[in-house]
């Protein structure tokens, strides 16, 4: 969750910092926030330029060393999350460098990063990096979760093959390419990179099944809600998922805002939505499936729900000091945050979350919950609340994110590895999925009425 740096108050400081940063001095940019890039080759050409296909042995070795050394030097927790990071380099060097192709190389390099059991510390392949930049994903067009003894479809994208093949929420996944679905899922969980919670591990395993190369196919068998069987060959397609915010007044009276990502470009529209609903008797903010984004946007949006000044929690860094630039003249990340409330919305608030609510969504919902400003409704969140300050370029064209910030809520709680536990838990049921019933929304509305 890369935080949005605050704007310096003194223009002359910013101008001076910009000029000094051009020198590349480590004292000026000690955290490589501005100058974050891969090492250069002997002739001065960046070694993380256009991705090579296939990568040669020298580039693979440079990428491996860059990832391990960068994480070793800059990870926010000097104890490396309790992991023997030096043992990881010995465990993974041969499997990574001897990967049969580039896709396997990047996957194994990411699995080495996964030894830290932290999804924010990750290696992104050149292919995946391009999709992220375009707000796209490659998918079969549906999602699923283990419910009881079955793998149950929880949502279907109307633009994907799954919808047009007749796949609907509530169906049970029976087989994948002729193999029992449960066996495939167990194997994918074992192959997936590390994560700190069950929610994370499921998300990572599901991605290995649903994502892949565009136009690749999978033969699935599912059980309809009446017990009949459906079989279909689904094609993975590139789906666009641009971040968006929508709002409306519900028939029952509360205002409703749906935010799909904490993208800084949406900050103005999010605040405008709150402004438009400021006279609603209560407000529901739907963050289900919102994987996160800008911590700076979280701070700005949260201000709308408070009067005066309130404590916004603590930030943990490797050195125990703020993140600064230009000989500490510019403070990008403070250790103790304070929210100066604008009082834009004063009524009661409910926040909807689920296992897909991560990072910045957890920061917002956890902050509002710990300050007793909102009631959180739904399921336990991802449990992945750490922060990074931007991707570093890896030799060969990949990207590296590494956790540089930890977060402590105002009440002293930590969300990483635990998740936000709702005040009102509403488990997903197969029957609700089949009926298209949004029970979490119903519970939130009923609670706000009371």
C-alpha positions in Angstrom: 0.0 0.0 0.0 2.1 2.9 -1.2 1.2 6.0 0.9 0.8 9.3 -0.9 3.5 11.7 0.4 2.2 14.9 2.0 2.9 18.1 0.2 5.7 20.1 1.8 4.5 23.5 3.2 7.6 25.5 2.0 8.0 25.9 -1.7 11.6 26.7 -1.4 12.3 23.4 0.4 10.6 21.5 -2.4 12.6 23.4 -5.0 15.8 22.8 -3.1 15.0 19.1 -2.6 14.3 18.6 -6.3 17.6 20.2 -7.3 19.5 18.1 -4.8 17.8 14.9 -5.7 19.3 15.2 -9.2 22.6 14.5 -7.7 21.5 11.0 -6.6 23.2 11.4 -3.2 22.2 8.7 -0.7 22.0 11.2 2.1 19.5 13.2 0.0 17.3 10.2 -0.9 18.3 7.6 1.7 15.2 5.4 1.0 15.6 5.5 -2.8 12.1 6.9 -3.1 12.9 9.2 -6.0 15.9 7.4 -7.4 14.4 3.9 -7.0 15.8 1.8 -9.8 17.8 -1.3 -10.6 21.6 -1.2 -10.7 23.2 -0.2 -14.0 25.4 -2.2 -16.2 29.1 -1.4 -16.8 28.3 0.7 -19.8 25.8 2.8 -17.9 22.7 1.3 -19.6 19.9 0.4 -17.1 19.8 -3.4 -16.7 16.0 -3.2 -16.0 15.1 -1.8 -19.4 13.0 -3.7 -21.9 12.4 -7.3 -20.7 14.5 -9.9 -22.5 13.1 -13.2 -23.9 14.6 -15.4 -22.8 16.6 -13.9 -20.0 20.3 -14.9 -20.0 22.0 -16.4 -17.0 23.8 -13.1 -16.2 20.5 -11.1 -16.0 18.8 -13.9 -14.0 21.7 -13.8 -11.4 21.5 -10.0 -11.3 17.8 -10.0 -10.7 18.1 -12.6 -8.0 20.8 -10.8 -6.1 19.0 -7.4 -6.5 15.8 -8.7 -5.0 17.5 -10.5 -2.1 19.9 -7.7 -1.2 17.2 -4.9 -1.5 14.8 -6.7 0.8 17.6 -7.6 3.2 18.7 -4.0 3.5 15.4 -2.2 3.4 12.6 -4.4 4.9 10.8 -2.5 7.6 11.3 -5.2 10.2 15.0 -5.8 11.0 14.0 -9.2 12.3 12.7 -10.0 8.8 9.3 -11.1 10.2 10.9 -13.9 12.1 12.2 -15.5 9.0 15.8 -16.6 8.3 16.2 -14.5 5.2 19.8 -15.7 4.7 18.6 -19.3 4.5 16.0 -18.3 1.9 18.8 -17.3 -0.5 20.4 -20.7 -0.2 17.0 -22.5 -0.6 15.9 -20.6 -3.7 19.1 -19.7 -5.6 19.3 -22.9 -7.6 15.5 -23.3 -8.3 15.2 -19.7 -9.4 18.3 -19.6 -11.6 17.5 -23.0 -13.2 13.9 -22.2 -13.9 12.9 -23.7 -17.3 11.5 -20.5 -18.7 11.1 -16.8 -17.9 7.6 -17.2 -16.5 8.8 -19.9 -14.0 11.8 -17.7 -13.2 9.6 -14.7 -12.1 7.2 -17.0 -10.3 10.0 -18.7 -8.3 11.6 -15.4 -7.5 8.3 -14.1 -6.1 8.0 -17.3 -4.1 11.3 -16.5 -2.5 9.9 -13.1 -1.5 6.9 -15.1 -0.2 9.2 -16.7 2.5 8.5 -13.5 4.5 4.8 -14.4 4.6 4.0 -10.8 3.5 2.0 -10.2 0.2 3.3 -6.6 0.0 6.8 -7.8 -0.5 6.6 -9.3 -3.9 8.2 -9.6 -7.3 6.0 -8.8 -10.3 6.9 -10.2 -13.8 7.1 -7.8 -16.8 3.8 -9.2 -18.1 2.0 -8.7 -14.8 3.5 -5.2 -14.4 2.0 -4.1 -17.7 -1.4 -5.4 -16.7 -1.2 -3.5 -13.4 -0.3 -0.3 -15.2 -3.4 -0.7 -17.4 -5.7 -1.7 -14.6 -6.2 -5.0 -16.3 -6.2 -8.7 -15.2 -6.2 -12.0 -17.0 -8.9 -14.3 -15.6 -11.5 -17.0 -16.3 -14.1 -14.5 -15.2 -15.3 -15.8 -11.8 -14.2 -16.1 -8.2 -14.7 -18.9 -5.7 -14.2 -19.7 -2.0 -14.2 -22.9 0.1 -17.6 -23.0 1.8 -18.3 -26.1 3.9 -17.1 -29.1 1.9 -17.3 -27.4 -1.5 -15.5 -24.8 -3.6 -18.3 -22.4 -4.3 -18.6 -19.7 -7.0 -19.0 -16.3 -5.2 -19.1 -13.9 -8.1 -19.0 -13.9 -11.9 -17.8 -11.1 -14.2 -20.3 -10.4 -17.0 -17.5 -9.8 -19.5 -15.7 -13.1 -19.0 -16.3 -16.5 -20.6 -17.7 -17.9 -17.3 -20.8 -15.8 -17.5 -21.6 -16.7 -21.0 -21.1 -20.4 -20.3 -23.8 -20.2 -17.6 -21.6 -20.1 -14.5 -23.5 -18.4 -11.6 -22.9 -17.6 -7.9 -23.7 -20.5 -5.7 -22.5 -23.2 -8.1 -20.0 -25.7 -6.8 -16.7 -26.4 -8.6 -16.4 -30.1 -9.2 -13.5 -30.7 -11.6 -10.6 -28.9 -13.4 -9.4 -30.5 -16.6 -10.8 -33.8 -15.4 -9.2 -33.7 -12.0 -11.2 -33.3 -8.8 -11.4 -29.6 -8.0 -10.5 -30.1 -4.3 -7.3 -31.9 -5.3 -6.3 -29.2 -7.7 -7.0 -26.5 -5.1 -4.9 -28.3 -2.4 -2.0 -28.5 -4.8 -2.3 -24.9 -5.8 -2.3 -23.8 -2.2 0.9 -25.8 -1.7 2.5 -24.2 -4.7 1.5 -20.6 -3.9 3.9 -18.2 -2.4 3.6 -17.5 1.4 0.9 -15.3 3.0 0.3 -14.4 6.6 -3.4 -15.4 6.8 -5.8 -18.0 5.5 -7.5 -15.3 3.5 -4.3 -14.4 1.8 -3.3 -18.0 1.1 -6.7 -18.7 -0.5 -6.4 -15.5 -2.7 -3.0 -16.6 -3.9 -4.0 -20.2 -4.6 -7.2 -19.1 -6.5 -5.1 -16.7 -8.6 -3.0 -19.6 -9.8 -6.1 -21.3 -11.1 -8.0 -18.3 -12.5 -5.2 -16.3 -14.0 -2.7 -17.3 -16.6 -1.8 -16.6 -20.2 -4.5 -14.8 -22.3 -6.5 -17.3 -24.5 -5.3 -20.3 -22.6 -8.2 -22.6 -21.7 -9.5 -24.7 -18.8 -12.2 -27.4 -18.8 -14.4 -27.1 -15.8 -17.2 -29.1 -14.4 -19.7 -27.4 -11.9 -22.8 -28.4 -10.1 -25.8 -26.1 -10.6 -28.0 -25.1 -7.6 -30.5 -27.9 -8.6 -27.8 -30.5 -8.5 -27.4 -30.8 -12.3 -24.0 -30.7 -13.9 -22.5 -28.1 -16.2 -19.3 -28.6 -18.2 -17.6 -25.8 -20.2 -14.2 -25.0 -21.6 -13.4 -21.4 -20.5 -10.9 -19.1 -22.0 -8.8 -16.8 -20.0 -9.3 -13.2 -21.2 -7.9 -9.8 -20.4 -10.5 -7.9 -18.3 -10.4 -4.2 -17.5 -11.1 -3.2 -14.0 -10.5 0.6 -13.7 -10.9 2.0 -10.2 -14.2 3.7 -9.6 -16.5 5.2 -7.0 -20.3 5.3 -7.1 -22.9 6.6 -4.7 -26.6 6.7 -4.2 -29.3 7.0 -1.7 -30.8 3.6 -0.7 -34.6 3.2 -0.6 -34.4 2.5 3.2 -32.8 6.0 3.7 -29.0 5.5 4.2 -26.5 6.8 1.8 -24.3 4.3 0.0 -20.8 4.6 -1.5 -19.0 1.9 -3.3 -15.2 2.3 -3.7 -13.3 -0.3 -5.7 -9.7 0.9 -5.1 -7.9 3.6 -3.1 -6.6 5.2 -6.2 -5.4 8.7 -5.6 -7.2 9.9 -8.8 -10.5 9.0 -7.1 -9.9 11.1 -3.9 -11.8 14.1 -5.2 -14.7 12.0 -6.4 -14.8 10.1 -3.1 -15.0 13.3 -1.1 -17.6 14.6 -3.5 -19.7 11.5 -2.9 -19.6 12.1 0.8 -20.5 15.7 0.3 -23.5 14.7 -1.9 -24.7 12.4 0.9 -23.9 14.6 3.9 -27.6 15.0 4.7 -28.3 11.3 4.7 -29.3 9.9 8.1 -26.6 7.3 7.9 -23.9 6.2 5.5 -22.7 2.8 4.2 -19.2 2.6 2.7 -18.7 -0.6 0.7 -15.1 -1.8 0.5 -15.7 -5.4 -0.3 -13.2 -6.7 -2.9 -11.2 -3.4 -2.5 -7.6 -4.6 -2.4 -6.2 -1.2 -1.3 -4.1 1.6 -2.7 -3.0 5.0 -1.4 -2.6 5.4 2.4 -2.6 9.2 1.8 -6.1 9.0 0.3 -7.2 7.0 3.4 -6.0 9.9 5.6 -7.8 12.5 3.5 -11.1 10.6 3.4 -11.0 9.7 7.0 -10.8 13.4 7.9 -14.3 13.8 6.6 -15.8 11.9 9.5 -14.3 13.7 12.4 -14.5 17.1 14.1 -11.3 18.6 15.4 -8.0 16.7 15.7 -7.8 13.0 16.4 -4.9 10.5 16.5 -4.4 8.5 13.4 -2.1 5.8 14.7 1.6 5.0 14.4 3.8 4.0 11.5 6.7 1.6 12.0 9.9 1.9 10.0 13.2 -0.1 10.0 15.2 2.7 11.7 12.4 3.9 14.0 12.7 7.3 12.3 10.4 9.1 9.8 11.0 8.6 6.1 12.7 11.8 4.9 14.4 13.4 1.9 17.0 16.0 1.4 19.0 15.8 4.6 15.7 15.3 6.6 14.4 18.6 5.3 11.3 16.9 3.7 9.4 14.4 5.8 7.5 12.0 3.6 6.2 9.7 6.3 5.6 10.7 9.9 5.8 8.2 12.7 2.7 9.5 14.4 -0.2 10.6 12.3 -2.8 13.1 13.2 -6.2 13.6 11.5 -7.5 17.2 11.3 -11.2 16.5 10.9 -13.3 18.5 8.5 -16.6 17.4 9.9 -18.0 16.8 6.4 -20.2 13.9 7.5 -21.5 13.6 11.1 -24.0 10.7 11.0 -23.5 7.1 11.9 -21.3 5.0 9.5 -21.2 1.3 8.6 -18.3 -0.1 6.5 -18.8 -3.3 4.5 -15.7 -5.6 4.2 -14.8 -9.1 3.2 -11.7 -11.3 2.7 -10.9 -9.3 -0.5 -10.7 -6.1 1.5 -7.0 -5.5 1.9 -4.3 -3.0 2.7 -5.7 0.6 2.5 -9.2 -0.7 2.9 -8.0 -2.3 6.1 -6.3 0.9 7.2 -9.5 2.9 6.7 -11.9 0.4 8.3 -9.5 -0.4 11.1 -8.9 3.3 11.8 -12.6 4.1 11.8 -13.3 1.1 14.0 -10.6 1.7 16.5 -11.7 5.4 16.9 -15.3 4.1 17.4 -16.5 6.1 14.4 -17.9 3.3 12.3 -19.4 -0.2 12.6 -17.6 -2.7 10.5 -19.9 -5.4 8.9 -19.1 -8.5 6.9 -16.2 -11.0 7.0 -12.6 -10.8 8.4 -10.4 -8.9 6.0 -7.3 -10.0 4.2 -4.8 -9.3 7.0 -2.3 -7.6 4.7 -1.7 -4.1 6.1 1.9 -3.1 5.4 3.1 -0.3 3.1 5.7 0.3 0.4 6.9 3.5 -1.3 6.8 2.4 -4.9 8.1 -0.4 -7.1 11.9 -0.8 -7.7 13.0 -1.9 -11.2 14.5 -5.4 -11.2 17.1 -6.4 -13.8 15.3 -8.1 -16.7 12.2 -5.9 -16.6 10.4 -7.1 -13.5 9.3 -5.0 -10.5 10.0 -5.4 -6.8 7.8 -4.1 -3.9 9.1 -4.5 -0.4 7.3 -3.5 2.8 8.9 -0.4 4.3 6.1 0.6 6.7 4.1 -1.1 9.4 0.9 0.3 10.9 -0.5 0.4 14.4 -4.1 1.6 14.9 -4.9 4.3 17.4 -6.1 1.7 19.9 -2.8 -0.2 19.6 -4.0 -3.0 17.4 -2.1 -4.5 14.4 -4.0 -5.6 11.4 -1.2 -7.4 9.5 -1.6 -11.2 9.9 -4.9 -10.8 11.7 -7.3 -8.7 9.6 -10.0 -6.4 10.7 -12.6 -8.4 12.7 -16.1 -7.0 12.0 -18.2 -5.7 14.8 -21.1 -7.6 13.0 -19.8 -10.7 11.3 -22.0 -11.9 8.4 -20.6 -15.2 6.9 -21.1 -15.9 3.2 -23.7 -18.7 2.7 -24.4 -20.8 -0.3 -28.1 -20.1 -0.1 -27.6 -16.3 -0.2 -25.3 -16.6 -3.2 -27.9 -18.7 -5.0 -30.6 -16.2 -4.2 -28.5 -13.2 -5.0 -29.1 -11.9 -1.5 -26.7 -9.3 0.0 -27.1 -10.2 3.6 -24.2 -8.0 4.8 -25.9 -4.9 3.3 -29.2 -5.9 4.9 -27.5 -6.2 8.3 -25.8 -2.9 7.9 -29.1 -1.1 7.0 -30.9 -2.7 9.9 -28.1 -1.8 12.3 -28.1 1.8 11.2 -31.9 2.0 11.6 -31.5 0.9 15.2 
